[in-house]
Amino acid sequence: MAKKNRRYLGHLLISNPNNPKDELERSVIMIVTHTDSVGIGLQINNPNFDLPLGKVCHNMGIDYNGLEPIWYGGNMMQNKIHVIHSMDWRGLSTVALNKDIGITNDISILAAISRGEGPEYFKACTGYWLWEDSRLDIQLDPRNRLETEPHKWELIPASIENTFEVDYEDCWQNAIEEVARLKVSEWI
């Protein structure tokens, strides 16, 4: 059985500028699960404006006319909605990712949002990114990196500001700048 490792839970995974030009280029991903063998993350900077949350709610029988986009969370299981949100709202299935941000994977959060009783900040995502066989840890640790591994990542703690308040077009650039500030502060 894999030992739990939660050190990166609630962190943002930022695509390194030197990564290949692929679907993960310039991505910012909230880590929602991290064990010794598995990592799961939701991309937070890729909106689908053609699919508003109100339409998804309507299809689920929830009366909500919100125009917020559904966010492309990743390439796995895109038929499921995961909502990352501020912790001013909690449901029975809510899992705290850090002190400010949680994730809820059931319909209760959409019902609360439709009634105006939901969290102040939220992003509803479809799909997720999955790293199996310790692949995320390998990509994060330069000592373990394989020469064939194409992706490098940077990490910063997630906050309300860098998760919800930055415009999606500026999200990656702001995150990279935050990484640089954190690295410089470690040198001083």
N, CA and C atoms as an extended XYZ file, in Angstrom:
564
Properties=species:S:1:pos:R:3:atomname:S:1:resname:S:1:resid:I:1 pbc="F F F"
N         0.839       -1.179        0.000 N   MET     1
C         0.000        0.000        0.000 CA  MET     1
C         0.889        1.250        0.000 C   MET     1
N         0.543        2.227       -0.822 N   ALA     2
C         1.344        3.442       -0.946 CA  ALA     2
C         1.181        4.316        0.289 C   ALA     2
N         2.283        4.840        0.744 N   LYS     3
C         2.277        5.765        1.860 CA  LYS     3
C         1.760        7.117        1.372 C   LYS     3
N         0.922        7.777        2.183 N   LYS     4
C         0.406        9.093        1.818 CA  LYS     4
C         1.523       10.127        1.869 C   LYS     4
N         1.536       11.012        0.897 N   ASN     5
C         2.503       12.095        0.836 CA  ASN     5
C         1.726       13.325        0.407 C   ASN     5
N         1.440       14.207        1.328 N   ARG     6
C         0.587       15.353        1.047 CA  ARG     6
C         1.380       16.653        0.925 C   ARG     6
N         2.678       16.605        0.739 N   ARG     7
C         3.455       17.843        0.780 CA  ARG     7
C         3.115       18.814       -0.338 C   ARG     7
N         2.613       18.345       -1.484 N   TYR     8
C         2.277       19.244       -2.590 CA  TYR     8
C         0.776       19.434       -2.764 C   TYR     8
N        -0.027       18.848       -1.916 N   LEU     9
C        -1.473       19.045       -1.964 CA  LEU     9
C        -1.759       20.535       -1.763 C   LEU     9
N        -2.602       21.102       -2.621 N   GLY    10
C        -2.919       22.518       -2.502 CA  GLY    10
C        -1.838       23.441       -3.025 C   GLY    10
N        -0.940       22.912       -3.831 N   HIS    11
C         0.077       23.728       -4.497 CA  HIS    11
C        -0.294       23.861       -5.972 C   HIS    11
N         0.259       24.877       -6.590 N   LEU    12
C         0.115       25.044       -8.027 CA  LEU    12
C         1.358       24.508       -8.712 C   LEU    12
N         1.125       23.709       -9.715 N   LEU    13
C         2.151       23.119      -10.549 CA  LEU    13
C         2.219       23.984      -11.807 C   LEU    13
N         3.361       24.589      -12.050 N   ILE    14
C         3.490       25.522      -13.163 CA  ILE    14
C         4.446       24.936      -14.193 C   ILE    14
N         3.990       24.904      -15.427 N   SER    15
C         4.799       24.383      -16.522 CA  SER    15
C         6.044       25.243      -16.707 C   SER    15
N         7.196       24.593      -16.719 N   ASN    16
C         8.458       25.270      -16.913 CA  ASN    16
C         8.505       25.878      -18.318 C   ASN    16
N         9.067       27.081      -18.468 N   PRO    17
C         9.135       27.711      -19.794 CA  PRO    17
C         9.894       26.890      -20.830 C   PRO    17
N        10.761       25.978      -20.397 N   ASN    18
C        11.544       25.175      -21.337 CA  ASN    18
C        10.869       23.867      -21.724 C   ASN    18
N         9.632       23.659      -21.304 N   ASN    19
C         8.914       22.438      -21.660 CA  ASN    19
C         8.592       22.412      -23.149 C   ASN    19
N         8.305       21.230      -23.676 N   PRO    20
C         7.929       21.143      -25.096 CA  PRO    20
C         6.615       21.870      -25.374 C   PRO    20
N         6.424       22.211      -26.618 N   LYS    21
C         5.180       22.874      -27.050 CA  LYS    21
C         4.113       21.790      -27.228 C   LYS    21
N         3.362       21.526      -26.168 N   ASP    22
C         2.316       20.509      -26.209 CA  ASP    22
C         1.121       20.988      -25.396 C   ASP    22
N         0.199       20.101      -25.078 N   GLU    23
C        -1.019       20.508      -24.375 CA  GLU    23
C        -0.761       20.986      -22.947 C   GLU    23
N         0.403       20.735      -22.391 N   LEU    24
C         0.740       21.207      -21.047 CA  LEU    24
C         1.544       22.508      -21.055 C   LEU    24
N         1.841       23.020      -22.233 N   GLU    25
C         2.585       24.267      -22.346 CA  GLU    25
C         1.821       25.392      -21.640 C   GLU    25
N         2.541       26.147      -20.812 N   ARG    26
C         1.989       27.303      -20.085 CA  ARG    26
C         0.797       26.926      -19.191 C   ARG    26
N         0.783       25.703      -18.696 N   SER    27
C        -0.325       25.279      -17.829 CA  SER    27
C        -0.031       25.589      -16.365 C   SER    27
N        -1.107       25.863      -15.645 N   VAL    28
C        -1.077       26.034      -14.196 CA  VAL    28
C        -2.090       25.038      -13.647 C   VAL    28
N        -1.627       24.134      -12.786 N   ILE    29
C        -2.430       23.001      -12.352 CA  ILE    29
C        -2.472       22.938      -10.824 C   ILE    29
N        -3.679       22.885      -10.270 N   MET    30
C        -3.854       22.722       -8.825 CA  MET    30
C        -3.708       21.243       -8.473 C   MET    30
N        -2.776       20.913       -7.591 N   ILE    31
C        -2.609       19.527       -7.163 CA  ILE    31
C        -3.690       19.203       -6.138 C   ILE    31
N        -4.536       18.221       -6.471 N   VAL    32
C        -5.653       17.850       -5.594 CA  VAL    32
C        -5.462       16.487       -4.941 C   VAL    32
N        -4.533       15.693       -5.442 N   THR    33
C        -4.155       14.415       -4.835 CA  THR    33
C        -2.668       14.224       -5.064 C   THR    33
N        -1.978       13.780       -4.002 N   HIS    34
C        -0.557       13.486       -4.162 CA  HIS    34
C        -0.169       12.416       -3.160 C   HIS    34
N         0.144       11.244       -3.672 N   THR    35
C         0.670       10.153       -2.860 CA  THR    35
C         2.017        9.756       -3.444 C   THR    35
N         2.647        8.763       -2.843 N   ASP    36
C         3.933        8.315       -3.379 CA  ASP    36
C         3.817        7.762       -4.793 C   ASP    36
N         2.641        7.289       -5.175 N   SER    37
C         2.508        6.669       -6.493 CA  SER    37
C         1.622        7.438       -7.468 C   SER    37
N         0.745        8.320       -6.982 N   VAL    38
C        -0.224        8.986       -7.861 CA  VAL    38
C        -0.276       10.487       -7.576 C   VAL    38
N        -0.371       11.261       -8.647 N   GLY    39
C        -0.632       12.689       -8.548 CA  GLY    39
C        -1.810       13.027       -9.446 C   GLY    39
N        -2.717       13.860       -8.950 N   ILE    40
C        -3.866       14.306       -9.736 CA  ILE    40
C        -3.949       15.821       -9.608 C   ILE    40
N        -4.177       16.486      -10.746 N   GLY    41
C        -4.278       17.933      -10.741 CA  GLY    41
C        -5.331       18.436      -11.692 C   GLY    41
N        -5.843       19.638      -11.392 N   LEU    42
C        -6.841       20.316      -12.221 CA  LEU    42
C        -6.220       21.578      -12.803 C   LEU    42
N        -6.248       21.681      -14.116 N   GLN    43
C        -5.718       22.877      -14.770 CA  GLN    43
C        -6.678       24.032      -14.518 C   GLN    43
N        -6.137       25.177      -14.110 N   ILE    44
C        -6.992       26.305      -13.722 CA  ILE    44
C        -6.879       27.500      -14.662 C   ILE    44
N        -6.159       27.362      -15.759 N   ASN    45
C        -5.985       28.518      -16.643 CA  ASN    45
C        -6.390       28.225      -18.093 C   ASN    45
N        -7.337       27.313      -18.278 N   ASN    46
C        -7.790       26.973      -19.619 CA  ASN    46
C        -9.326       26.930      -19.653 C   ASN    46
N        -9.961       28.100      -19.801 N   PRO    47
C       -11.422       28.148      -19.775 CA  PRO    47
C       -12.041       27.678      -21.089 C   PRO    47
N       -13.233       27.118      -20.978 N   ASN    48
C       -14.022       26.759      -22.158 CA  ASN    48
C       -15.232       27.687      -22.181 C   ASN    48
N       -15.110       28.806      -22.879 N   PHE    49
C       -16.171       29.799      -22.907 CA  PHE    49
C       -17.400       29.321      -23.685 C   PHE    49
N       -17.240       28.262      -24.479 N   ASP    50
C       -18.378       27.709      -25.213 CA  ASP    50
C       -19.271       26.860      -24.322 C   ASP    50
N       -18.822       26.568      -23.112 N   LEU    51
C       -19.588       25.730      -22.186 CA  LEU    51
C       -19.714       26.449      -20.850 C   LEU    51
N       -20.718       27.328      -20.710 N   PRO    52
C       -20.883       28.036      -19.439 CA  PRO    52
C       -21.429       27.111      -18.351 C   PRO    52
N       -21.080       27.428      -17.117 N   LEU    53
C       -21.537       26.633      -15.978 CA  LEU    53
C       -23.054       26.564      -15.917 C   LEU    53
N       -23.721       27.658      -16.288 N   GLY    54
C       -25.191       27.666      -16.274 CA  GLY    54
C       -25.783       26.584      -17.162 C   GLY    54
N       -25.177       26.340      -18.311 N   LYS    55
C       -25.671       25.306      -19.221 CA  LYS    55
C       -25.470       23.914      -18.615 C   LYS    55
N       -24.326       23.694      -18.005 N   VAL    56
C       -24.060       22.405      -17.359 CA  VAL    56
C       -25.052       22.184      -16.227 C   VAL    56
N       -25.275       23.209      -15.415 N   CYS    57
C       -26.243       23.097      -14.313 CA  CYS    57
C       -27.635       22.791      -14.855 C   CYS    57
N       -28.036       23.500      -15.902 N   HIS    58
C       -29.358       23.257      -16.500 CA  HIS    58
C       -29.489       21.797      -16.933 C   HIS    58
N       -28.443       21.249      -17.544 N   ASN    59
C       -28.461       19.848      -17.979 CA  ASN    59
C       -28.541       18.872      -16.807 C   ASN    59
N       -28.173       19.341      -15.602 N   MET    60
C       -28.247       18.507      -14.406 CA  MET    60
C       -29.530       18.754      -13.622 C   MET    60
N       -30.405       19.623      -14.152 N   GLY    61
C       -31.658       19.923      -13.465 CA  GLY    61
C       -31.534       21.003      -12.407 C   GLY    61
N       -30.473       21.787      -12.465 N   ILE    62
C       -30.260       22.866      -11.502 CA  ILE    62
C       -30.510       24.189      -12.214 C   ILE    62
N       -31.342       25.023      -11.632 N   ASP    63
C       -31.687       26.315      -12.226 CA  ASP    63
C       -30.600       27.332      -11.883 C   ASP    63
N       -29.705       27.575      -12.833 N   TYR    64
C       -28.618       28.532      -12.649 CA  TYR    64
C       -28.269       29.106      -14.002 C   TYR    64
N       -28.177       30.420      -14.070 N   ASN    65
C       -27.906       31.083      -15.338 CA  ASN    65
C       -26.506       31.675      -15.415 C   ASN    65
N       -25.613       31.235      -14.553 N   GLY    66
C       -24.262       31.786      -14.513 CA  GLY    66
C       -23.512       31.590      -15.819 C   GLY    66
N       -22.744       32.591      -16.191 N   LEU    67
C       -21.972       32.553      -17.431 CA  LEU    67
C       -20.513       32.182      -17.215 C   LEU    67
N       -20.136       31.828      -15.962 N   GLU    68
C       -18.765       31.420      -15.709 CA  GLU    68
C       -18.433       30.249      -16.618 C   GLU    68
N       -17.213       30.202      -17.133 N   PRO    69
C       -16.854       29.074      -17.997 CA  PRO    69
C       -16.610       27.814      -17.180 C   PRO    69
N       -16.743       26.692      -17.843 N   ILE    70
C       -16.216       25.439      -17.306 CA  ILE    70
C       -14.745       25.432      -17.691 C   ILE    70
N       -13.896       25.000      -16.793 N   TRP    71
C       -12.458       24.992      -17.030 CA  TRP    71
C       -12.023       23.601      -17.463 C   TRP    71
N       -11.131       23.551      -18.431 N   TYR    72
C       -10.558       22.286      -18.880 CA  TYR    72
C        -9.563       21.854      -17.815 C   TYR    72
N        -9.958       20.879      -16.998 N   GLY    73
C        -9.116       20.430      -15.899 CA  GLY    73
C        -8.005       19.501      -16.327 C   GLY    73
N        -8.220       18.762      -17.404 N   GLY    74
C        -7.219       17.825      -17.877 CA  GLY    74
C        -7.816       16.821      -18.831 C   GLY    74
N        -6.987       15.895      -19.304 N   ASN    75
C        -7.395       14.983      -20.374 CA  ASN    75
C        -8.063       13.691      -19.891 C   ASN    75
N        -8.185       13.495      -18.591 N   MET    76
C        -8.794       12.272      -18.059 CA  MET    76
C       -10.226       12.541      -17.571 C   MET    76
N       -11.145       11.620      -17.858 N   MET    77
C       -12.526       11.641      -17.352 CA  MET    77
C       -13.191       13.022      -17.439 C   MET    77
N       -13.334       13.515      -18.637 N   GLN    78
C       -13.872       14.857      -18.832 CA  GLN    78
C       -15.391       14.937      -18.653 C   GLN    78
N       -16.018       13.847      -18.284 N   ASN    79
C       -17.458       13.865      -18.057 CA  ASN    79
C       -17.807       14.122      -16.592 C   ASN    79
N       -16.830       14.389      -15.747 N   LYS    80
C       -17.056       14.634      -14.325 CA  LYS    80
C       -16.637       16.053      -13.980 C   LYS    80
N       -17.437       16.695      -13.113 N   ILE    81
C       -17.146       18.067      -12.673 CA  ILE    81
C       -16.475       18.020      -11.296 C   ILE    81
N       -15.388       18.758      -11.176 N   HIS    82
C       -14.687       18.952       -9.908 CA  HIS    82
C       -14.678       20.458       -9.669 C   HIS    82
N       -15.060       20.896       -8.492 N   VAL    83
C       -15.091       22.324       -8.212 CA  VAL    83
C       -14.044       22.638       -7.146 C   VAL    83
N       -13.045       23.439       -7.525 N   ILE    84
C       -12.128       23.964       -6.525 CA  ILE    84
C       -12.713       25.291       -6.071 C   ILE    84
N       -12.580       25.580       -4.787 N   HIS    85
C       -13.287       26.741       -4.247 CA  HIS    85
C       -12.667       27.225       -2.951 C   HIS    85
N       -13.075       28.437       -2.571 N   SER    86
C       -12.652       28.991       -1.289 CA  SER    86
C       -13.347       28.216       -0.175 C   SER    86
N       -12.705       28.175        0.981 N   MET    87
C       -13.201       27.366        2.093 CA  MET    87
C       -14.249       28.090        2.933 C   MET    87
N       -14.875       29.137        2.383 N   ASP    88
C       -15.986       29.772        3.088 CA  ASP    88
C       -17.279       28.974        2.893 C   ASP    88
N       -17.204       27.884        2.171 N   TRP    89
C       -18.323       26.947        1.991 CA  TRP    89
C       -17.753       25.540        2.084 C   TRP    89
N       -18.493       24.654        2.762 N   ARG    90
C       -18.096       23.235        2.871 CA  ARG    90
C       -19.310       22.367        2.681 C   ARG    90
N       -19.126       21.281        1.919 N   GLY    91
C       -20.147       20.258        1.778 CA  GLY    91
C       -19.654       18.971        2.413 C   GLY    91
N       -20.463       17.943        2.378 N   LEU    92
C       -20.089       16.672        2.994 CA  LEU    92
C       -18.873       16.039        2.323 C   LEU    92
N       -18.705       16.265        1.012 N   SER    93
C       -17.570       15.650        0.307 CA  SER    93
C       -16.399       16.607        0.109 C   SER    93
N       -16.457       17.806        0.695 N   THR    94
C       -15.377       18.784        0.519 CA  THR    94
C       -14.101       18.285        1.186 C   THR    94
N       -13.000       18.408        0.456 N   VAL    95
C       -11.673       18.078        0.980 CA  VAL    95
C       -10.857       19.370        0.965 C   VAL    95
N       -10.296       19.732        2.103 N   ALA    96
C        -9.437       20.913        2.178 CA  ALA    96
C        -8.104       20.594        1.512 C   ALA    96
N        -7.706       21.425        0.568 N   LEU    97
C        -6.410       21.281       -0.089 CA  LEU    97
C        -5.337       22.067        0.661 C   LEU    97
N        -5.734       23.176        1.235 N   ASN    98
C        -4.919       23.961        2.158 CA  ASN    98
C        -5.902       24.761        3.010 C   ASN    98
N        -5.450       25.705        3.787 N   LYS    99
C        -6.371       26.390        4.698 CA  LYS    99
C        -7.395       27.272        3.969 C   LYS    99
N        -7.100       27.689        2.739 N   ASP   100
C        -7.974       28.605        2.015 CA  ASP   100
C        -8.781       27.969        0.890 C   ASP   100
N        -8.331       26.828        0.377 N   ILE   101
C        -8.907       26.256       -0.840 CA  ILE   101
C        -9.267       24.790       -0.626 C   ILE   101
N       -10.443       24.410       -1.140 N   GLY   102
C       -10.878       23.019       -1.072 CA  GLY   102
C       -11.389       22.559       -2.421 C   GLY   102
N       -11.794       21.300       -2.463 N   ILE   103
C       -12.381       20.720       -3.666 CA  ILE   103
C       -13.620       19.937       -3.265 C   ILE   103
N       -14.664       20.077       -4.064 N   THR   104
C       -15.897       19.324       -3.861 CA  THR   104
C       -16.266       18.681       -5.185 C   THR   104
N       -16.600       17.394       -5.133 N   ASN   105
C       -16.858       16.627       -6.346 CA  ASN   105
C       -18.296       16.158       -6.469 C   ASN   105
N       -19.215       16.754       -5.714 N   ASP   106
C       -20.603       16.322       -5.854 CA  ASP   106
C       -21.495       17.507       -6.199 C   ASP   106
N       -22.728       17.217       -6.496 N   ILE   107
C       -23.686       18.203       -6.998 CA  ILE   107
C       -24.080       19.243       -5.947 C   ILE   107
N       -23.791       18.987       -4.671 N   SER   108
C       -24.207       19.912       -3.613 CA  SER   108
C       -23.621       21.302       -3.803 C   SER   108
N       -22.405       21.383       -4.289 N   ILE   109
C       -21.792       22.699       -4.466 CA  ILE   109
C       -22.465       23.467       -5.598 C   ILE   109
N       -22.841       22.778       -6.669 N   LEU   110
C       -23.537       23.458       -7.771 CA  LEU   110
C       -24.912       23.935       -7.325 C   LEU   110
N       -25.595       23.133       -6.512 N   ALA   111
C       -26.898       23.541       -5.972 CA  ALA   111
C       -26.733       24.769       -5.075 C   ALA   111
N       -25.707       24.787       -4.241 N   ALA   112
C       -25.465       25.929       -3.359 CA  ALA   112
C       -25.131       27.183       -4.172 C   ALA   112
N       -24.313       27.027       -5.202 N   ILE   113
C       -23.978       28.163       -6.064 CA  ILE   113
C       -25.242       28.701       -6.721 C   ILE   113
N       -26.107       27.821       -7.185 N   SER   114
C       -27.341       28.265       -7.863 CA  SER   114
C       -28.259       29.039       -6.926 C   SER   114
N       -28.210       28.751       -5.623 N   ARG   115
C       -29.043       29.453       -4.633 CA  ARG   115
C       -28.360       30.701       -4.080 C   ARG   115
N       -27.139       30.973       -4.544 N   GLY   116
C       -26.395       32.106       -4.017 CA  GLY   116
C       -25.809       31.829       -2.647 C   GLY   116
N       -25.680       30.557       -2.273 N   GLU   117
C       -25.176       30.161       -0.955 CA  GLU   117
C       -23.822       29.466       -1.048 C   GLU   117
N       -23.234       29.446       -2.207 N   GLY   118
C       -21.969       28.739       -2.418 CA  GLY   118
C       -20.773       29.568       -2.015 C   GLY   118
N       -19.590       29.085       -2.336 N   PRO   119
C       -18.359       29.792       -1.984 CA  PRO   119
C       -18.216       31.089       -2.774 C   PRO   119
N       -17.467       32.016       -2.198 N   GLU   120
C       -17.215       33.284       -2.892 CA  GLU   120
C       -16.410       33.059       -4.167 C   GLU   120
N       -15.410       32.176       -4.094 N   TYR   121
C       -14.552       31.886       -5.240 CA  TYR   121
C       -14.709       30.423       -5.633 C   TYR   121
N       -14.801       30.170       -6.928 N   PHE   122
C       -14.871       28.783       -7.388 CA  PHE   122
C       -14.509       28.693       -8.865 C   PHE   122
N       -14.035       27.512       -9.242 N   LYS   123
C       -13.806       27.156      -10.639 CA  LYS   123
C       -14.284       25.725      -10.807 C   LYS   123
N       -15.229       25.531      -11.718 N   ALA   124
C       -15.735       24.191      -12.027 CA  ALA   124
C       -14.929       23.644      -13.200 C   ALA   124
N       -14.317       22.499      -12.995 N   CYS   125
C       -13.413       21.911      -13.987 CA  CYS   125
C       -13.944       20.567      -14.468 C   CYS   125
N       -13.748       20.282      -15.745 N   THR   126
C       -14.023       18.944      -16.261 CA  THR   126
C       -12.697       18.276      -16.567 C   THR   126
N       -12.601       17.038      -16.184 N   GLY   127
C       -11.378       16.282      -16.415 CA  GLY   127
C       -10.308       16.615      -15.404 C   GLY   127
N        -9.216       15.882      -15.489 N   TYR   128
C        -8.073       16.106      -14.616 CA  TYR   128
C        -6.829       15.522      -15.279 C   TYR   128
N        -5.673       15.942      -14.786 N   TRP   129
C        -4.397       15.378      -15.213 CA  TRP   129
C        -3.997       14.317      -14.209 C   TRP   129
N        -3.425       13.223      -14.700 N   LEU   130
C        -3.054       12.096      -13.859 CA  LEU   130
C        -1.598       11.718      -14.094 C   LEU   130
N        -0.861       11.563      -13.002 N   TRP   131
C         0.508       11.066      -13.046 CA  TRP   131
C         0.526        9.788      -12.216 C   TRP   131
N         0.861        8.666      -12.843 N   GLU   132
C         0.933        7.386      -12.135 CA  GLU   132
C         2.387        6.971      -11.969 C   GLU   132
N         2.594        5.929      -11.174 N   ASP   133
C         3.928        5.335      -10.986 CA  ASP   133
C         4.971        6.369      -10.575 C   ASP   133
N         4.598        7.264       -9.681 N   SER   134
C         5.512        8.295       -9.146 CA  SER   134
C         6.015        9.261      -10.214 C   SER   134
N         5.353        9.324      -11.359 N   ARG   135
C         5.798       10.181      -12.468 CA  ARG   135
C         5.876       11.655      -12.048 C   ARG   135
N         4.912       12.123      -11.241 N   LEU   136
C         4.950       13.524      -10.819 CA  LEU   136
C         6.191       13.792       -9.968 C   LEU   136
N         6.492       12.920       -9.024 N   ASP   137
C         7.676       13.106       -8.193 CA  ASP   137
C         8.947       13.075       -9.034 C   ASP   137
N         8.966       12.222      -10.035 N   ILE   138
C        10.131       12.144      -10.929 CA  ILE   138
C        10.285       13.456      -11.694 C   ILE   138
N         9.176       14.008      -12.177 N   GLN   139
C         9.247       15.257      -12.927 CA  GLN   139
C         9.591       16.449      -12.037 C   GLN   139
N         9.261       16.373      -10.743 N   LEU   140
C         9.526       17.483       -9.829 CA  LEU   140
C        10.943       17.489       -9.276 C   LEU   140
N        11.559       16.348       -9.142 N   ASP   141
C        12.866       16.248       -8.490 CA  ASP   141
C        13.969       16.066       -9.529 C   ASP   141
N        14.820       17.070       -9.707 N   PRO   142
C        15.867       16.966      -10.732 CA  PRO   142
C        16.831       15.799      -10.494 C   PRO   142
N        16.953       15.336       -9.253 N   ARG   143
C        17.835       14.200       -8.973 CA  ARG   143
C        17.260       12.898       -9.516 C   ARG   143
N        15.919       12.832       -9.666 N   ASN   144
C        15.264       11.611      -10.134 CA  ASN   144
C        14.869       11.666      -11.604 C   ASN   144
N        15.036       12.840      -12.229 N   ARG   145
C        14.560       13.006      -13.607 CA  ARG   145
C        15.255       12.047      -14.558 C   ARG   145
N        14.455       11.529      -15.450 N   LEU   146
C        14.980       10.681      -16.508 CA  LEU   146
C        15.305       11.571      -17.698 C   LEU   146
N        16.315       11.210      -18.455 N   GLU   147
C        16.662       12.012      -19.637 CA  GLU   147
C        15.522       12.045      -20.641 C   GLU   147
N        14.683       11.024      -20.625 N   THR   148
C        13.576       10.955      -21.572 CA  THR   148
C        12.351       11.714      -21.080 C   THR   148
N        12.376       12.231      -19.865 N   GLU   149
C        11.225       12.929      -19.281 CA  GLU   149
C        11.119       14.323      -19.887 C   GLU   149
N        10.038       14.616      -20.624 N   PRO   150
C         9.963       15.899      -21.320 CA  PRO   150
C         9.536       17.082      -20.459 C   PRO   150
N         8.862       16.836      -19.343 N   HIS   151
C         8.277       17.945      -18.585 CA  HIS   151
C         9.011       18.228      -17.288 C   HIS   151
N         9.164       19.529      -17.032 N   LYS   152
C         9.696       20.026      -15.776 CA  LYS   152
C         8.616       20.931      -15.190 C   LYS   152
N         8.565       20.969      -13.876 N   TRP   153
C         7.532       21.752      -13.212 CA  TRP   153
C         8.137       22.647      -12.138 C   TRP   153
N         7.444       23.715      -11.889 N   GLU   154
C         7.752       24.602      -10.772 CA  GLU   154
C         6.557       24.524       -9.821 C   GLU   154
N         6.780       24.838       -8.559 N   LEU   155
C         5.726       24.755       -7.546 CA  LEU   155
C         5.633       26.037       -6.741 C   LEU   155
N         4.397       26.427       -6.433 N   ILE   156
C         4.148       27.501       -5.472 CA  ILE   156
C         2.909       27.115       -4.670 C   ILE   156
N         2.823       27.567       -3.437 N   PRO   157
C         1.597       27.318       -2.679 CA  PRO   157
C         0.425       28.043       -3.341 C   PRO   157
N        -0.708       27.379       -3.420 N   ALA   158
C        -1.910       28.003       -3.986 CA  ALA   158
C        -2.513       28.959       -2.965 C   ALA   158
N        -3.054       30.043       -3.465 N   SER   159
C        -3.736       31.029       -2.625 CA  SER   159
C        -4.994       31.488       -3.363 C   SER   159
N        -5.840       32.198       -2.657 N   ILE   160
C        -7.029       32.773       -3.310 CA  ILE   160
C        -6.580       33.665       -4.459 C   ILE   160
N        -5.573       34.471       -4.232 N   GLU   161
C        -5.116       35.427       -5.237 CA  GLU   161
C        -4.613       34.735       -6.498 C   GLU   161
N        -3.664       33.776       -6.353 N   ASN   162
C        -3.066       33.194       -7.561 CA  ASN   162
C        -3.930       32.112       -8.199 C   ASN   162
N        -4.984       31.700       -7.529 N   THR   163
C        -5.876       30.688       -8.084 CA  THR   163
C        -7.125       31.293       -8.714 C   THR   163
N        -7.693       32.295       -8.059 N   PHE   164
C        -8.988       32.822       -8.496 CA  PHE   164
C        -8.974       34.265       -8.985 C   PHE   164
N        -8.069       35.082       -8.487 N   GLU   165
C        -8.150       36.516       -8.769 CA  GLU   165
C        -7.338       36.963       -9.981 C   GLU   165
N        -6.457       36.134      -10.478 N   VAL   166
C        -5.644       36.484      -11.653 CA  VAL   166
C        -6.400       36.057      -12.911 C   VAL   166
N        -6.436       36.939      -13.894 N   ASP   167
C        -7.080       36.620      -15.160 CA  ASP   167
C        -6.394       35.410      -15.808 C   ASP   167
N        -7.177       34.542      -16.425 N   TYR   168
C        -6.624       33.304      -16.986 CA  TYR   168
C        -5.497       33.574      -17.983 C   TYR   168
N        -5.563       34.684      -18.710 N   GLU   169
C        -4.526       34.995      -19.695 CA  GLU   169
C        -3.188       35.351      -19.033 C   GLU   169
N        -3.246       35.824      -17.782 N   ASP   170
C        -2.042       36.218      -17.060 CA  ASP   170
C        -1.614       35.188      -16.019 C   ASP   170
N        -2.394       34.145      -15.840 N   CYS   171
C        -2.183       33.175      -14.757 CA  CYS   171
C        -0.797       32.541      -14.811 C   CYS   171
N        -0.404       32.036      -15.963 N   TRP   172
C         0.893       31.360      -16.077 CA  TRP   172
C         2.042       32.340      -15.830 C   TRP   172
N         2.003       33.505      -16.465 N   GLN   173
C         3.075       34.500      -16.304 CA  GLN   173
C         3.198       34.936      -14.848 C   GLN   173
N         2.068       35.210      -14.200 N   ASN   174
C         2.103       35.609      -12.791 CA  ASN   174
C         2.665       34.497      -11.916 C   ASN   174
N         2.300       33.246      -12.213 N   ALA   175
C         2.794       32.111      -11.429 CA  ALA   175
C         4.307       31.950      -11.603 C   ALA   175
N         4.805       32.079      -12.835 N   ILE   176
C         6.246       31.983      -13.081 CA  ILE   176
C         6.989       33.095      -12.340 C   ILE   176
N         6.426       34.293      -12.338 N   GLU   177
C         7.056       35.404      -11.611 CA  GLU   177
C         7.051       35.137      -10.108 C   GLU   177
N         5.977       34.526       -9.596 N   GLU   178
C         5.926       34.179       -8.176 CA  GLU   178
C         6.977       33.112       -7.843 C   GLU   178
N         7.160       32.141       -8.740 N   VAL   179
C         8.210       31.136       -8.556 CA  VAL   179
C         9.574       31.831       -8.463 C   VAL   179
N         9.834       32.761       -9.367 N   ALA   180
C        11.118       33.461       -9.376 CA  ALA   180
C        11.331       34.226       -8.074 C   ALA   180
N        10.285       34.928       -7.591 N   ARG   181
C        10.414       35.662       -6.324 CA  ARG   181
C        10.715       34.713       -5.160 C   ARG   181
N        10.044       33.553       -5.126 N   LEU   182
C        10.285       32.589       -4.060 CA  LEU   182
C        11.712       32.036       -4.111 C   LEU   182
N        12.197       31.759       -5.316 N   LYS   183
C        13.566       31.234       -5.451 CA  LYS   183
C        14.589       32.279       -5.037 C   LYS   183
N        14.385       33.521       -5.407 N   VAL   184
C        15.309       34.587       -5.016 CA  VAL   184
C        15.284       34.748       -3.497 C   VAL   184
N        14.112       34.687       -2.881 N   SER   185
C        14.043       34.851       -1.419 CA  SER   185
C        14.755       33.713       -0.697 C   SER   185
N        14.835       32.531       -1.318 N   GLU   186
C        15.573       31.412       -0.721 CA  GLU   186
C        17.079       31.655       -0.745 C   GLU   186
N        17.559       32.425       -1.700 N   TRP   187
C        18.996       32.702       -1.818 CA  TRP   187
C        19.467       33.740       -0.792 C   TRP   187
N        18.519       34.595       -0.381 N   ILE   188
C        18.900       35.716        0.495 CA  ILE   188
C        18.954       35.267        1.943 C   ILE   188
